[in-house]
Amino acid sequence: MSYPYDLEKVEKEAKLLAAFNELTVFHMKHSAEYCAMLEKSGTGTKAVSLKDVPYLPVQLFKLMDLVSVPKEEVVKVLTSSGTTGQQVSKIYLDKETSVRQTKTLVEVMKPLLGGKRLPMIILDTKSVLIDRKSFSARGAGILGFSNFGRKHFYALNDDMSLDLEGLQAYLEEYKGQTILLFGFTFMIWQYVYKEAVKRNLRLDFGDSILIHGGGWKKLKDEAVDSFTFNHLLKEQLGIRRVHNYYGMVEQVGSIFVECADGHIHTPNYADVLIRDPITFELLPHGQQGLIQVMSELPKSYPGHSLLTEDLGTILGEDDCSCGWNGKYFSVAGRIPKAELRGCSDTFQGGVK
């Protein structure tokens, strides 16, 4: 069993419940808005089980600034992606939260990537990282995952065209080595896979491992599911190992990664619950509902327990054939009529 997927249900829930109760009290003391919302709803500060931990709808981060540290301690502001004219979430990070998120991301990915930095191809454009203090979800994802790589190569030019010459040279240079690929699902599909098909290119990424997430809505509109995506990328680009992940800017660093058997897992420091979209009552395993994400990481803003706009189903707990403990689940997509947003659902005139 590999850390951070080694805790079983009883031990994990006790550990998380203590951490979440502590965070609820902390955020009530340091965020007047959060405190007012909990007091108005009559929610107690000491939950007796995970289902009783108070949660906020993720939409609130688009409507108000929620921060639990003095503004002068904020070192980074993350924003969600969205189409032109949409409101975006703003997430304020202090140094402590930023460091916690980076360290935890490293631990979560170790079972898949090991502890050695790999040659890395980022299936995106470098221009998304221009402002180091204010990042979009895309920029935050690239920056976080770039820690696992070395000799970084950005496969897309600023106009989103594929740098084919540079890509082929990079693949030749690292031929025979394991290459780490990272990108956002829809952008890989639109600007890498479709471009390769259009040009009739059959690339070979060799002993590669692709980590990707976000932007599934547009692929589902094109009737492309995870199995089809993986199959076509292997056929056209020679990418052999593909791992999707589920995460959001409102809990950046708290990512849920797909195991070798294709199931998305909850690590030791985070959990998910599924709630009825109408009553918000907790649903049993096997029933689809709204995903509630919970994480020990957010300290600079009250984001430790959030109700998302995504539909999902818990498939099991502590019994996945991959050997990882924790709940494992599937994500069906956004609830109908929910505002379209995502790490990579849009690329319009510089909106990233």
N, C-alpha and C positions, 0 to 999 in steps of 0.2 A: 504494500500500500504506500502511496506516495503523498507526502505533505505537498500541497495543502488540502488533500482530499481524504485524510485519515480518520477524522472524527466520526463516530457513529451518532445516531439521532439524539439519544438522551444527553450525552456529554456536550454535543454541539449546541443543542437548544438551551441548555443551562448557561453555557458560556456566552452565547449571543444575547440571551434575555438580560443578563447582568450588564452587558456592554450597552445595549439599547436603552435600558432604564437610566443608566448614567448619562448617556448622550441626550436623552429627553430633558432631564433636569438641567444639564449644561446649557442647552439651547434655549430653554425657557428663561434662564437667568441672563443670557446674553443677546437674545433677539426679542425685542418688544413685540414685533409682529407675530412671531411664532407663539409667544406666551399668550397674547391676546386671543389667537385662534383656538388654542387648546382650552383656555379658560371659558371661552364662549361656548365651545362644544361640550363642556363638562367632562372632558377626558382627564382621567387620573394620570399622575406621573409615574406610578409604579404598576407596570403591567405584570400580570401573573402568568401569562403565556405569550408566545410570539404574536398570536392573533389579536391580542389586546394592545400591542404597541401602537400608539397613535401614528397615523400616516397623513401625508399631504399629497394632493393630486399634483402631478408634475406640471400641469398647466399653470400653477401658481407662480412658478419661476419666470413665466413670461409676463405676468401681470404686476409683479412687485419685486423689489430688491430684498432678498432674504440673506442676511449675513450675521454671523455670530462672533465676529472679531472686529476690532477697530479698523476703520478703512485704511489707516496708514500701515497696517500689517498685511494688507492684501498685496500679494506679489504677482498674481496672475488672474485674469478674468477670462473664463471660457464662455463661448456662446454656442447655442444650438444652431444647426443649419435650418434654412427655410427659404421659401420662394420670396421674391421681391414683394415688399409690403407686409409680410407676416411679422408678427412679433417674435422675438427670439428669447430663449431662456438665458439668463446671466448667472453664472456660477462663480462665486468669489473664493479664491484659494489663498490661504496663508502658507508660510513656508512649511509648517508642520504637516498640514494636510497634503500638500503637494509631495513632500518626501514620503509620507505614508503610502500614498497612491502609487508612486513609482516603485517602491520596495515590494509592495504587495503584488503588483503586476508581474514583477520578475519571478516571484515565488509561484504564482498561478501558472505561468508559462513554462516553468522548468520541466515538468513531466513530459512536455511535448518537445521542447527545444534544447533541453540540457543546460549546462552552465557555461558553454563556450559560445563566444560571438561568431556568427556565421556571415559569410558574404551576403549582402542584402540588396535586393531590388525592390524599390518602392514604386508601386504601380500608380503613380500620381505625379503631380508637378511640384517642384520645389517652391514655387511662388506662394503656396498656401502657408508657408512658415515665415513670411516676411516680418510680421509684428510679433516679437517674442513675448510681449506682455499680455496681448489679447488674442486668444486663439479661438478659431471655430472648432467644432467637433472633429472635423477632418484633421486640422492641424494638431489638435491635442492627441488624436489617435496616432498620427505619424510620429510625433515627438516621443510618445510613450513607447511605441514598439521599436523605434530606431535604436533603443538601448540594447536590443538583442542582436544587432547587426554591426558589421564593419564594412568599410569600403562601399558606402551607400551609393547606389545609382538610382536616379529618378528617371523612370521610363517614359514619362510624358513631358513634352515641351509646354511652355506657358499657354499656347493656344489649344492645348489638349491633344495635339497630334502625337503619334507614337514615334519616339526616337529610335527607329529601327536599326540604324547604323550603330549607334551607341550600345543598344541592347545586344545586338549580335556580337559585338566586340567584347562586351562584359561576359556573356555566356561562354565565349571561346576562352577568355582568360581564366575562368574558374571551372572549366570543364572537369568533370570527375569529382568535384567537391559538392557538399550539401549547400544549397543556396536557399536562403530565407526570402520569401516573397510576402509583401504586405500591401493591402489596399482595401478599398471599400467596394462592396459587392457590385453595385450597379455600375460604378466607374470602370471596374475591371471588365465587366460585360460589354459596356458601351464603347470604351475607348481602346481596349486591348483585344478582347476576343473578337468583337465584330469587325474591327480593323484588320485583324489577321485573316478573317474569313473573306472580307472584301478584297484584300490583296492576294488571296490564295497563298498565305504564308503558313508553313508548318514549322513552327519553332520547337526546339527541344530544350526545356529548362532543366533537363538532367535530374539529378538526385535533389529535387526541390521540395519544399514544404510551404504551402500557402496558408497564411492566416488572413481571414477577411470577415467583414461584418457590415451591417447597415445597408439600406437601400433595396430591400427585398420587394417592396411594393411594386415598383415598375417591372421587375422581373416576373412577378406573379401576373401582372397585366399581360405579359407576353407568354404566359403559360410555361414559365421556366421555374421548376422547383429545385431543391437542393441536389437531388440525385442527377437531374439533367445538367445542371450547372457543372457539377464535378466531372461528369462523363465527357461533356463537350470540351472542357478545359484540358482534360487529359488527352483527348483525341487531337485537338488542334495545337496545343501548346506543350504537350508532354509533361504537364504538372501532375505528379503522381499522388502526393498527399495533400489533402485539403481539409482545413478545420475552420468552420464558421464560429463566430462568437456573438453573444448578445450583450449589449451594453448601451449606455446613453450618457450624454454629457452631464446630466443632473447627478449621476453617480460615477463620474469618470474614474477609471482605475478599478471599479467594481465590475469586472467583466465575467461573464459566464461562458466557458469555452466548451466546444464540442470535443468529445472523447473519440477514441479510435472506432467506436461503434456508432458514431453519429448522433450521440445524445448530448444535449447541453447540460452541464453540471453546475451545482452550487458549491463553491469552495468553503473552507472552514469559517472564513470571516464574513460570509454573506449567505442570504437565503432568499427564497421566493415563496409567496403564498398566492393562491388563486381565489378571487372573489367574484361573486355574482354581479354582473354589470348593472342590474337593477336594484337589488337589495343591499349589495356590498357584503353579504354574509359570506363566510368562508366556505369554499367548496371542497369536496373530497378529491383525492387523487383520481385521475381519469376523466374528470369533468372540465370542460373548457370555460374560462372566464377571464376577468381582468388580472393581469400580472401585478402583484405588489412586490417591489424589490427592496431588500433590507441589507444594509452594509454597516460595518463598524467604522469605515474610513472617514466619512464627512464630519469634520470638527469645526471648520470655519463657516459652515452654513448648515441649516437644519435639513439635511438630505438623507438621514439615516434610514428613513422609512417612507417610501413613495409609492403611490398608486399610479401606475402607468396607463397609457391609452392602448396598450397592446393586449391581444388575446393569446392565451397559452394554456397548456395542460400539463400537469405534473404526471409523469409516466411511472415513476417509482422512486424508491429511496433506499440507499445502502445496498442495493442488489443488482447494480448494472454489471453486465458480464465483462466490462473493461477493467473492473477491480477498484475503481474510484468510489468512495463513499459519498454521501450527500444526496439530496434530491436531484433528479434529472428530469428535464422537461422539454417540451416543444413549443415553438412560437408560431402562431397562425397568422399574425399580421395585426394591423391597426383596427380598432373598432370602427364600424361603418360611420361615415360622416365626421370622423375625427380629423382634425386639421393635419394636412399632409406635412410631415417634417421628418427628417432623418439625416444621418451623417452624410449621405451622398445622394439623396433622392433628387437633388437639384444641382444643376450647374448653369447659372444664368448670369451673364455679364458680370462676373467677379463675385457673385454671391456664393460663399463657400461655407 
